[in-house]
Amino acid sequence: MTARETSVTGTDPDTLARAMLRERQGAGARYDAPTAPASDLLLARRGTAYFARQLNSFTDAELDGPSAIAGQTRRHVVAGVAFQARWLARLLAAARLGLEVETIVEPELLLEDIELAATLPAHALRYLFRHSEVHLNVEWRDLPDEGWLRTVRSLDGRSVRIDATPLMRAREIWQAATTLNGSWRSNDIPAAISGTSQSPL
């Protein structure tokens, strides 16, 4: 064990891992703001990785198969997860820019229709998920301390606390991983999620 590791004995493993990562990456790397809700961000990021593994376990043809939601295919679940990430990213961008209301800069983003997106070619649907989750993560990472204290009004009139967005995403992405109707196991789901879910997680 290094001197650095010894000096933080007693620190929880996730905090220690983040500290060691920063030390390895050095100056110039970008990190979450100190006031960011680290545990909720970790829950959301782990959920994203879990969802990605579930998604990647399906062939393109299997995406046409039924999800655990009546009347929806796996395609609908992927599209819904991607659009939620885009929505949260827009709220975060508004907070980062000091705006009070969600703003859509690109007109095509107004056409976020799950039914339409579900008809995309499989490779395009997979890309939609990957691009949206990367964009959301970048917005989280680039949000300064003061941004986490803001509340932004969404286009549908909801007031959303920015510091609540990681947990919102975590709940959505872990739930979606189960509704893909794949090989998930109940003991894979964190207690913080399964204990609050209304579904049989």
Biotite code that builds the C-alpha atoms (Angstrom):
import biotite.structure as struc

atoms = struc.array([
    struc.Atom([0.000, 0.000, 0.000], chain_id="A", res_id=1, res_name="MET", atom_name="CA", element="C"),
    struc.Atom([1.355, 3.437, -0.903], chain_id="A", res_id=2, res_name="THR", atom_name="CA", element="C"),
    struc.Atom([1.705, 6.342, 1.491], chain_id="A", res_id=3, res_name="ALA", atom_name="CA", element="C"),
    struc.Atom([-1.185, 7.979, -0.306], chain_id="A", res_id=4, res_name="ARG", atom_name="CA", element="C"),
    struc.Atom([-3.425, 4.958, 0.250], chain_id="A", res_id=5, res_name="GLU", atom_name="CA", element="C"),
    struc.Atom([-2.347, 4.651, 3.873], chain_id="A", res_id=6, res_name="THR", atom_name="CA", element="C"),
    struc.Atom([-3.202, 8.292, 4.553], chain_id="A", res_id=7, res_name="SER", atom_name="CA", element="C"),
    struc.Atom([-6.832, 7.750, 3.583], chain_id="A", res_id=8, res_name="VAL", atom_name="CA", element="C"),
    struc.Atom([-7.397, 4.469, 5.392], chain_id="A", res_id=9, res_name="THR", atom_name="CA", element="C"),
    struc.Atom([-10.977, 4.398, 6.545], chain_id="A", res_id=10, res_name="GLY", atom_name="CA", element="C"),
    struc.Atom([-12.224, 6.302, 3.523], chain_id="A", res_id=11, res_name="THR", atom_name="CA", element="C"),
    struc.Atom([-14.979, 4.516, 1.627], chain_id="A", res_id=12, res_name="ASP", atom_name="CA", element="C"),
    struc.Atom([-13.710, 2.607, -1.457], chain_id="A", res_id=13, res_name="PRO", atom_name="CA", element="C"),
    struc.Atom([-15.447, 4.822, -4.024], chain_id="A", res_id=14, res_name="ASP", atom_name="CA", element="C"),
    struc.Atom([-13.993, 8.023, -2.571], chain_id="A", res_id=15, res_name="THR", atom_name="CA", element="C"),
    struc.Atom([-10.564, 6.411, -2.426], chain_id="A", res_id=16, res_name="LEU", atom_name="CA", element="C"),
    struc.Atom([-10.842, 5.233, -6.033], chain_id="A", res_id=17, res_name="ALA", atom_name="CA", element="C"),
    struc.Atom([-11.744, 8.745, -7.207], chain_id="A", res_id=18, res_name="ARG", atom_name="CA", element="C"),
    struc.Atom([-8.832, 10.263, -5.331], chain_id="A", res_id=19, res_name="ALA", atom_name="CA", element="C"),
    struc.Atom([-6.363, 7.739, -6.761], chain_id="A", res_id=20, res_name="MET", atom_name="CA", element="C"),
    struc.Atom([-7.723, 8.292, -10.275], chain_id="A", res_id=21, res_name="LEU", atom_name="CA", element="C"),
    struc.Atom([-7.186, 12.036, -9.989], chain_id="A", res_id=22, res_name="ARG", atom_name="CA", element="C"),
    struc.Atom([-3.677, 11.448, -8.771], chain_id="A", res_id=23, res_name="GLU", atom_name="CA", element="C"),
    struc.Atom([-2.895, 9.184, -11.726], chain_id="A", res_id=24, res_name="ARG", atom_name="CA", element="C"),
    struc.Atom([-4.442, 11.468, -14.342], chain_id="A", res_id=25, res_name="GLN", atom_name="CA", element="C"),
    struc.Atom([-2.759, 14.612, -13.068], chain_id="A", res_id=26, res_name="GLY", atom_name="CA", element="C"),
    struc.Atom([-3.372, 18.216, -14.008], chain_id="A", res_id=27, res_name="ALA", atom_name="CA", element="C"),
    struc.Atom([-5.436, 18.978, -17.073], chain_id="A", res_id=28, res_name="GLY", atom_name="CA", element="C"),
    struc.Atom([-7.994, 16.212, -16.662], chain_id="A", res_id=29, res_name="ALA", atom_name="CA", element="C"),
    struc.Atom([-11.603, 17.246, -16.032], chain_id="A", res_id=30, res_name="ARG", atom_name="CA", element="C"),
    struc.Atom([-13.537, 16.098, -12.975], chain_id="A", res_id=31, res_name="TYR", atom_name="CA", element="C"),
    struc.Atom([-16.897, 16.585, -11.317], chain_id="A", res_id=32, res_name="ASP", atom_name="CA", element="C"),
    struc.Atom([-17.177, 19.718, -9.186], chain_id="A", res_id=33, res_name="ALA", atom_name="CA", element="C"),
    struc.Atom([-16.474, 19.227, -5.465], chain_id="A", res_id=34, res_name="PRO", atom_name="CA", element="C"),
    struc.Atom([-20.104, 19.994, -4.603], chain_id="A", res_id=35, res_name="THR", atom_name="CA", element="C"),
    struc.Atom([-21.518, 17.514, -7.140], chain_id="A", res_id=36, res_name="ALA", atom_name="CA", element="C"),
    struc.Atom([-23.546, 14.641, -5.591], chain_id="A", res_id=37, res_name="PRO", atom_name="CA", element="C"),
    struc.Atom([-20.813, 12.047, -6.024], chain_id="A", res_id=38, res_name="ALA", atom_name="CA", element="C"),
    struc.Atom([-22.738, 8.992, -4.805], chain_id="A", res_id=39, res_name="SER", atom_name="CA", element="C"),
    struc.Atom([-25.707, 9.714, -7.060], chain_id="A", res_id=40, res_name="ASP", atom_name="CA", element="C"),
    struc.Atom([-23.430, 10.333, -10.039], chain_id="A", res_id=41, res_name="LEU", atom_name="CA", element="C"),
    struc.Atom([-21.692, 7.025, -9.389], chain_id="A", res_id=42, res_name="LEU", atom_name="CA", element="C"),
    struc.Atom([-25.057, 5.263, -9.203], chain_id="A", res_id=43, res_name="LEU", atom_name="CA", element="C"),
    struc.Atom([-26.103, 6.782, -12.523], chain_id="A", res_id=44, res_name="ALA", atom_name="CA", element="C"),
    struc.Atom([-22.812, 5.969, -14.251], chain_id="A", res_id=45, res_name="ARG", atom_name="CA", element="C"),
    struc.Atom([-22.821, 2.396, -13.033], chain_id="A", res_id=46, res_name="ARG", atom_name="CA", element="C"),
    struc.Atom([-26.396, 2.086, -14.198], chain_id="A", res_id=47, res_name="GLY", atom_name="CA", element="C"),
    struc.Atom([-25.406, 3.388, -17.617], chain_id="A", res_id=48, res_name="THR", atom_name="CA", element="C"),
    struc.Atom([-22.634, 0.805, -17.862], chain_id="A", res_id=49, res_name="ALA", atom_name="CA", element="C"),
    struc.Atom([-25.037, -1.928, -16.794], chain_id="A", res_id=50, res_name="TYR", atom_name="CA", element="C"),
    struc.Atom([-27.641, -0.829, -19.331], chain_id="A", res_id=51, res_name="PHE", atom_name="CA", element="C"),
    struc.Atom([-24.966, -0.762, -22.053], chain_id="A", res_id=52, res_name="ALA", atom_name="CA", element="C"),
    struc.Atom([-23.961, -4.342, -21.227], chain_id="A", res_id=53, res_name="ARG", atom_name="CA", element="C"),
    struc.Atom([-27.577, -5.460, -21.398], chain_id="A", res_id=54, res_name="GLN", atom_name="CA", element="C"),
    struc.Atom([-28.071, -3.632, -24.702], chain_id="A", res_id=55, res_name="LEU", atom_name="CA", element="C"),
    struc.Atom([-24.905, -5.062, -26.214], chain_id="A", res_id=56, res_name="ASN", atom_name="CA", element="C"),
    struc.Atom([-26.012, -8.581, -25.338], chain_id="A", res_id=57, res_name="SER", atom_name="CA", element="C"),
    struc.Atom([-28.796, -8.344, -27.931], chain_id="A", res_id=58, res_name="PHE", atom_name="CA", element="C"),
    struc.Atom([-28.359, -8.821, -31.646], chain_id="A", res_id=59, res_name="THR", atom_name="CA", element="C"),
    struc.Atom([-29.831, -6.172, -33.905], chain_id="A", res_id=60, res_name="ASP", atom_name="CA", element="C"),
    struc.Atom([-32.754, -8.472, -34.681], chain_id="A", res_id=61, res_name="ALA", atom_name="CA", element="C"),
    struc.Atom([-33.414, -9.049, -30.972], chain_id="A", res_id=62, res_name="GLU", atom_name="CA", element="C"),
    struc.Atom([-34.008, -5.331, -30.476], chain_id="A", res_id=63, res_name="LEU", atom_name="CA", element="C"),
    struc.Atom([-37.332, -5.926, -32.200], chain_id="A", res_id=64, res_name="ASP", atom_name="CA", element="C"),
    struc.Atom([-38.319, -8.286, -29.399], chain_id="A", res_id=65, res_name="GLY", atom_name="CA", element="C"),
    struc.Atom([-40.713, -7.374, -26.586], chain_id="A", res_id=66, res_name="PRO", atom_name="CA", element="C"),
    struc.Atom([-39.583, -5.440, -23.558], chain_id="A", res_id=67, res_name="SER", atom_name="CA", element="C"),
    struc.Atom([-41.070, -5.965, -20.106], chain_id="A", res_id=68, res_name="ALA", atom_name="CA", element="C"),
    struc.Atom([-43.473, -3.092, -20.822], chain_id="A", res_id=69, res_name="ILE", atom_name="CA", element="C"),
    struc.Atom([-46.643, -4.176, -22.586], chain_id="A", res_id=70, res_name="ALA", atom_name="CA", element="C"),
    struc.Atom([-46.807, -2.919, -26.158], chain_id="A", res_id=71, res_name="GLY", atom_name="CA", element="C"),
    struc.Atom([-43.190, -1.762, -26.281], chain_id="A", res_id=72, res_name="GLN", atom_name="CA", element="C"),
    struc.Atom([-40.189, -3.368, -27.913], chain_id="A", res_id=73, res_name="THR", atom_name="CA", element="C"),
    struc.Atom([-36.629, -3.105, -26.688], chain_id="A", res_id=74, res_name="ARG", atom_name="CA", element="C"),
    struc.Atom([-36.224, -0.377, -29.293], chain_id="A", res_id=75, res_name="ARG", atom_name="CA", element="C"),
    struc.Atom([-38.715, 1.803, -27.418], chain_id="A", res_id=76, res_name="HIS", atom_name="CA", element="C"),
    struc.Atom([-36.777, 1.368, -24.172], chain_id="A", res_id=77, res_name="VAL", atom_name="CA", element="C"),
    struc.Atom([-33.480, 2.386, -25.794], chain_id="A", res_id=78, res_name="VAL", atom_name="CA", element="C"),
    struc.Atom([-35.052, 5.445, -27.410], chain_id="A", res_id=79, res_name="ALA", atom_name="CA", element="C"),
    struc.Atom([-36.686, 6.496, -24.145], chain_id="A", res_id=80, res_name="GLY", atom_name="CA", element="C"),
    struc.Atom([-33.414, 6.235, -22.230], chain_id="A", res_id=81, res_name="VAL", atom_name="CA", element="C"),
    struc.Atom([-31.598, 8.261, -24.886], chain_id="A", res_id=82, res_name="ALA", atom_name="CA", element="C"),
    struc.Atom([-34.187, 11.021, -24.909], chain_id="A", res_id=83, res_name="PHE", atom_name="CA", element="C"),
    struc.Atom([-34.170, 11.285, -21.129], chain_id="A", res_id=84, res_name="GLN", atom_name="CA", element="C"),
    struc.Atom([-30.391, 11.768, -21.250], chain_id="A", res_id=85, res_name="ALA", atom_name="CA", element="C"),
    struc.Atom([-30.803, 14.499, -23.861], chain_id="A", res_id=86, res_name="ARG", atom_name="CA", element="C"),
    struc.Atom([-33.426, 16.234, -21.753], chain_id="A", res_id=87, res_name="TRP", atom_name="CA", element="C"),
    struc.Atom([-31.281, 16.166, -18.620], chain_id="A", res_id=88, res_name="LEU", atom_name="CA", element="C"),
    struc.Atom([-28.293, 17.407, -20.615], chain_id="A", res_id=89, res_name="ALA", atom_name="CA", element="C"),
    struc.Atom([-30.325, 20.412, -21.784], chain_id="A", res_id=90, res_name="ARG", atom_name="CA", element="C"),
    struc.Atom([-31.272, 21.236, -18.194], chain_id="A", res_id=91, res_name="LEU", atom_name="CA", element="C"),
    struc.Atom([-27.634, 20.987, -17.147], chain_id="A", res_id=92, res_name="LEU", atom_name="CA", element="C"),
    struc.Atom([-26.516, 23.160, -20.045], chain_id="A", res_id=93, res_name="ALA", atom_name="CA", element="C"),
    struc.Atom([-29.027, 25.802, -18.967], chain_id="A", res_id=94, res_name="ALA", atom_name="CA", element="C"),
    struc.Atom([-27.695, 25.661, -15.399], chain_id="A", res_id=95, res_name="ALA", atom_name="CA", element="C"),
    struc.Atom([-24.116, 25.882, -16.638], chain_id="A", res_id=96, res_name="ARG", atom_name="CA", element="C"),
    struc.Atom([-24.981, 28.986, -18.691], chain_id="A", res_id=97, res_name="LEU", atom_name="CA", element="C"),
    struc.Atom([-26.917, 30.606, -15.859], chain_id="A", res_id=98, res_name="GLY", atom_name="CA", element="C"),
    struc.Atom([-30.287, 30.244, -17.617], chain_id="A", res_id=99, res_name="LEU", atom_name="CA", element="C"),
    struc.Atom([-33.509, 29.631, -15.707], chain_id="A", res_id=100, res_name="GLU", atom_name="CA", element="C"),
    struc.Atom([-35.368, 27.775, -18.470], chain_id="A", res_id=101, res_name="VAL", atom_name="CA", element="C"),
    struc.Atom([-34.515, 24.747, -20.616], chain_id="A", res_id=102, res_name="GLU", atom_name="CA", element="C"),
    struc.Atom([-33.506, 25.876, -24.088], chain_id="A", res_id=103, res_name="THR", atom_name="CA", element="C"),
    struc.Atom([-33.477, 23.943, -27.354], chain_id="A", res_id=104, res_name="ILE", atom_name="CA", element="C"),
    struc.Atom([-30.936, 25.311, -29.804], chain_id="A", res_id=105, res_name="VAL", atom_name="CA", element="C"),
    struc.Atom([-31.283, 22.676, -32.512], chain_id="A", res_id=106, res_name="GLU", atom_name="CA", element="C"),
    struc.Atom([-34.819, 22.570, -33.997], chain_id="A", res_id=107, res_name="PRO", atom_name="CA", element="C"),
    struc.Atom([-34.640, 18.839, -34.768], chain_id="A", res_id=108, res_name="GLU", atom_name="CA", element="C"),
    struc.Atom([-34.469, 18.109, -31.043], chain_id="A", res_id=109, res_name="LEU", atom_name="CA", element="C"),
    struc.Atom([-38.096, 19.188, -30.826], chain_id="A", res_id=110, res_name="LEU", atom_name="CA", element="C"),
    struc.Atom([-38.906, 15.994, -32.723], chain_id="A", res_id=111, res_name="LEU", atom_name="CA", element="C"),
    struc.Atom([-37.909, 13.588, -29.975], chain_id="A", res_id=112, res_name="GLU", atom_name="CA", element="C"),
    struc.Atom([-40.582, 11.030, -30.676], chain_id="A", res_id=113, res_name="ASP", atom_name="CA", element="C"),
    struc.Atom([-40.015, 7.597, -29.149], chain_id="A", res_id=114, res_name="ILE", atom_name="CA", element="C"),
    struc.Atom([-42.250, 5.841, -31.657], chain_id="A", res_id=115, res_name="GLU", atom_name="CA", element="C"),
    struc.Atom([-40.313, 7.401, -34.535], chain_id="A", res_id=116, res_name="LEU", atom_name="CA", element="C"),
    struc.Atom([-36.911, 6.766, -32.967], chain_id="A", res_id=117, res_name="ALA", atom_name="CA", element="C"),
    struc.Atom([-37.840, 3.124, -32.420], chain_id="A", res_id=118, res_name="ALA", atom_name="CA", element="C"),
    struc.Atom([-37.932, 2.696, -36.202], chain_id="A", res_id=119, res_name="THR", atom_name="CA", element="C"),
    struc.Atom([-34.300, 3.764, -36.643], chain_id="A", res_id=120, res_name="LEU", atom_name="CA", element="C"),
    struc.Atom([-31.825, 1.207, -38.021], chain_id="A", res_id=121, res_name="PRO", atom_name="CA", element="C"),
    struc.Atom([-30.299, -0.758, -35.165], chain_id="A", res_id=122, res_name="ALA", atom_name="CA", element="C"),
    struc.Atom([-26.851, 0.830, -35.520], chain_id="A", res_id=123, res_name="HIS", atom_name="CA", element="C"),
    struc.Atom([-28.409, 4.315, -35.429], chain_id="A", res_id=124, res_name="ALA", atom_name="CA", element="C"),
    struc.Atom([-30.433, 3.466, -32.337], chain_id="A", res_id=125, res_name="LEU", atom_name="CA", element="C"),
    struc.Atom([-27.334, 2.173, -30.558], chain_id="A", res_id=126, res_name="ARG", atom_name="CA", element="C"),
    struc.Atom([-25.470, 5.339, -31.544], chain_id="A", res_id=127, res_name="TYR", atom_name="CA", element="C"),
    struc.Atom([-28.320, 7.482, -30.234], chain_id="A", res_id=128, res_name="LEU", atom_name="CA", element="C"),
    struc.Atom([-27.910, 5.856, -26.817], chain_id="A", res_id=129, res_name="PHE", atom_name="CA", element="C"),
    struc.Atom([-24.110, 6.154, -26.812], chain_id="A", res_id=130, res_name="ARG", atom_name="CA", element="C"),
    struc.Atom([-24.080, 9.771, -27.945], chain_id="A", res_id=131, res_name="HIS", atom_name="CA", element="C"),
    struc.Atom([-26.760, 10.850, -25.467], chain_id="A", res_id=132, res_name="SER", atom_name="CA", element="C"),
    struc.Atom([-25.063, 9.242, -22.464], chain_id="A", res_id=133, res_name="GLU", atom_name="CA", element="C"),
    struc.Atom([-21.685, 10.755, -23.356], chain_id="A", res_id=134, res_name="VAL", atom_name="CA", element="C"),
    struc.Atom([-23.267, 14.192, -23.776], chain_id="A", res_id=135, res_name="HIS", atom_name="CA", element="C"),
    struc.Atom([-25.007, 13.931, -20.400], chain_id="A", res_id=136, res_name="LEU", atom_name="CA", element="C"),
    struc.Atom([-21.830, 12.848, -18.671], chain_id="A", res_id=137, res_name="ASN", atom_name="CA", element="C"),
    struc.Atom([-19.889, 15.753, -20.180], chain_id="A", res_id=138, res_name="VAL", atom_name="CA", element="C"),
    struc.Atom([-22.521, 18.214, -18.935], chain_id="A", res_id=139, res_name="GLU", atom_name="CA", element="C"),
    struc.Atom([-22.315, 16.752, -15.433], chain_id="A", res_id=140, res_name="TRP", atom_name="CA", element="C"),
    struc.Atom([-18.546, 16.869, -15.451], chain_id="A", res_id=141, res_name="ARG", atom_name="CA", element="C"),
    struc.Atom([-18.369, 20.453, -16.745], chain_id="A", res_id=142, res_name="ASP", atom_name="CA", element="C"),
    struc.Atom([-20.969, 21.885, -14.375], chain_id="A", res_id=143, res_name="LEU", atom_name="CA", element="C"),
    struc.Atom([-19.323, 24.254, -11.859], chain_id="A", res_id=144, res_name="PRO", atom_name="CA", element="C"),
    struc.Atom([-20.146, 24.308, -8.164], chain_id="A", res_id=145, res_name="ASP", atom_name="CA", element="C"),
    struc.Atom([-22.743, 27.057, -8.478], chain_id="A", res_id=146, res_name="GLU", atom_name="CA", element="C"),
    struc.Atom([-24.527, 25.176, -11.259], chain_id="A", res_id=147, res_name="GLY", atom_name="CA", element="C"),
    struc.Atom([-25.364, 22.315, -8.903], chain_id="A", res_id=148, res_name="TRP", atom_name="CA", element="C"),
    struc.Atom([-27.282, 24.754, -6.693], chain_id="A", res_id=149, res_name="LEU", atom_name="CA", element="C"),
    struc.Atom([-29.601, 25.927, -9.450], chain_id="A", res_id=150, res_name="ARG", atom_name="CA", element="C"),
    struc.Atom([-33.143, 24.987, -10.395], chain_id="A", res_id=151, res_name="THR", atom_name="CA", element="C"),
    struc.Atom([-34.158, 25.037, -14.065], chain_id="A", res_id=152, res_name="VAL", atom_name="CA", element="C"),
    struc.Atom([-37.674, 25.114, -15.463], chain_id="A", res_id=153, res_name="ARG", atom_name="CA", element="C"),
    struc.Atom([-38.224, 22.548, -18.187], chain_id="A", res_id=154, res_name="SER", atom_name="CA", element="C"),
    struc.Atom([-40.178, 23.256, -21.361], chain_id="A", res_id=155, res_name="LEU", atom_name="CA", element="C"),
    struc.Atom([-43.203, 21.471, -19.914], chain_id="A", res_id=156, res_name="ASP", atom_name="CA", element="C"),
    struc.Atom([-43.183, 23.761, -16.874], chain_id="A", res_id=157, res_name="GLY", atom_name="CA", element="C"),
    struc.Atom([-41.524, 21.514, -14.303], chain_id="A", res_id=158, res_name="ARG", atom_name="CA", element="C"),
    struc.Atom([-38.992, 22.986, -11.906], chain_id="A", res_id=159, res_name="SER", atom_name="CA", element="C"),
    struc.Atom([-36.021, 20.609, -11.717], chain_id="A", res_id=160, res_name="VAL", atom_name="CA", element="C"),
    struc.Atom([-33.296, 20.858, -9.125], chain_id="A", res_id=161, res_name="ARG", atom_name="CA", element="C"),
    struc.Atom([-30.021, 20.242, -10.882], chain_id="A", res_id=162, res_name="ILE", atom_name="CA", element="C"),
    struc.Atom([-28.546, 18.347, -7.948], chain_id="A", res_id=163, res_name="ASP", atom_name="CA", element="C"),
    struc.Atom([-31.440, 15.872, -8.319], chain_id="A", res_id=164, res_name="ALA", atom_name="CA", element="C"),
    struc.Atom([-30.605, 14.973, -11.931], chain_id="A", res_id=165, res_name="THR", atom_name="CA", element="C"),
    struc.Atom([-28.084, 12.190, -11.191], chain_id="A", res_id=166, res_name="PRO", atom_name="CA", element="C"),
    struc.Atom([-30.570, 10.276, -9.049], chain_id="A", res_id=167, res_name="LEU", atom_name="CA", element="C"),
    struc.Atom([-33.312, 10.860, -11.624], chain_id="A", res_id=168, res_name="MET", atom_name="CA", element="C"),
    struc.Atom([-31.041, 9.350, -14.237], chain_id="A", res_id=169, res_name="ARG", atom_name="CA", element="C"),
    struc.Atom([-29.951, 6.495, -11.985], chain_id="A", res_id=170, res_name="ALA", atom_name="CA", element="C"),
    struc.Atom([-33.528, 5.420, -11.349], chain_id="A", res_id=171, res_name="ARG", atom_name="CA", element="C"),
    struc.Atom([-34.423, 5.660, -15.030], chain_id="A", res_id=172, res_name="GLU", atom_name="CA", element="C"),
    struc.Atom([-31.383, 3.807, -16.376], chain_id="A", res_id=173, res_name="ILE", atom_name="CA", element="C"),
    struc.Atom([-31.430, 0.942, -13.868], chain_id="A", res_id=174, res_name="TRP", atom_name="CA", element="C"),
    struc.Atom([-35.164, 0.486, -14.403], chain_id="A", res_id=175, res_name="GLN", atom_name="CA", element="C"),
    struc.Atom([-34.664, 0.530, -18.174], chain_id="A", res_id=176, res_name="ALA", atom_name="CA", element="C"),
    struc.Atom([-31.951, -2.123, -17.899], chain_id="A", res_id=177, res_name="ALA", atom_name="CA", element="C"),
    struc.Atom([-34.507, -4.486, -16.385], chain_id="A", res_id=178, res_name="THR", atom_name="CA", element="C"),
    struc.Atom([-37.263, -3.631, -18.857], chain_id="A", res_id=179, res_name="THR", atom_name="CA", element="C"),
    struc.Atom([-35.022, -4.599, -21.768], chain_id="A", res_id=180, res_name="LEU", atom_name="CA", element="C"),
    struc.Atom([-36.124, -8.064, -20.712], chain_id="A", res_id=181, res_name="ASN", atom_name="CA", element="C"),
    struc.Atom([-32.687, -9.591, -20.930], chain_id="A", res_id=182, res_name="GLY", atom_name="CA", element="C"),
    struc.Atom([-30.412, -11.506, -18.578], chain_id="A", res_id=183, res_name="SER", atom_name="CA", element="C"),
    struc.Atom([-30.432, -9.087, -15.643], chain_id="A", res_id=184, res_name="TRP", atom_name="CA", element="C"),
    struc.Atom([-30.453, -10.448, -12.098], chain_id="A", res_id=185, res_name="ARG", atom_name="CA", element="C"),
    struc.Atom([-32.233, -8.902, -9.143], chain_id="A", res_id=186, res_name="SER", atom_name="CA", element="C"),
    struc.Atom([-29.066, -8.926, -7.049], chain_id="A", res_id=187, res_name="ASN", atom_name="CA", element="C"),
    struc.Atom([-27.356, -6.788, -9.712], chain_id="A", res_id=188, res_name="ASP", atom_name="CA", element="C"),
    struc.Atom([-29.622, -3.857, -8.842], chain_id="A", res_id=189, res_name="ILE", atom_name="CA", element="C"),
    struc.Atom([-28.300, -1.534, -6.102], chain_id="A", res_id=190, res_name="PRO", atom_name="CA", element="C"),
    struc.Atom([-30.388, -1.351, -2.943], chain_id="A", res_id=191, res_name="ALA", atom_name="CA", element="C"),
    struc.Atom([-30.704, 2.403, -3.421], chain_id="A", res_id=192, res_name="ALA", atom_name="CA", element="C"),
    struc.Atom([-32.666, 1.652, -6.589], chain_id="A", res_id=193, res_name="ILE", atom_name="CA", element="C"),
    struc.Atom([-34.521, -1.567, -5.787], chain_id="A", res_id=194, res_name="SER", atom_name="CA", element="C"),
    struc.Atom([-35.662, -0.154, -2.457], chain_id="A", res_id=195, res_name="GLY", atom_name="CA", element="C"),
    struc.Atom([-37.455, 2.761, -4.126], chain_id="A", res_id=196, res_name="THR", atom_name="CA", element="C"),
    struc.Atom([-38.717, 1.118, -7.307], chain_id="A", res_id=197, res_name="SER", atom_name="CA", element="C"),
    struc.Atom([-42.365, 0.413, -7.919], chain_id="A", res_id=198, res_name="GLN", atom_name="CA", element="C"),
    struc.Atom([-41.494, -2.507, -10.208], chain_id="A", res_id=199, res_name="SER", atom_name="CA", element="C"),
    struc.Atom([-40.485, -6.036, -9.143], chain_id="A", res_id=200, res_name="PRO", atom_name="CA", element="C"),
    struc.Atom([-36.738, -5.298, -9.085], chain_id="A", res_id=201, res_name="LEU", atom_name="CA", element="C"),
])
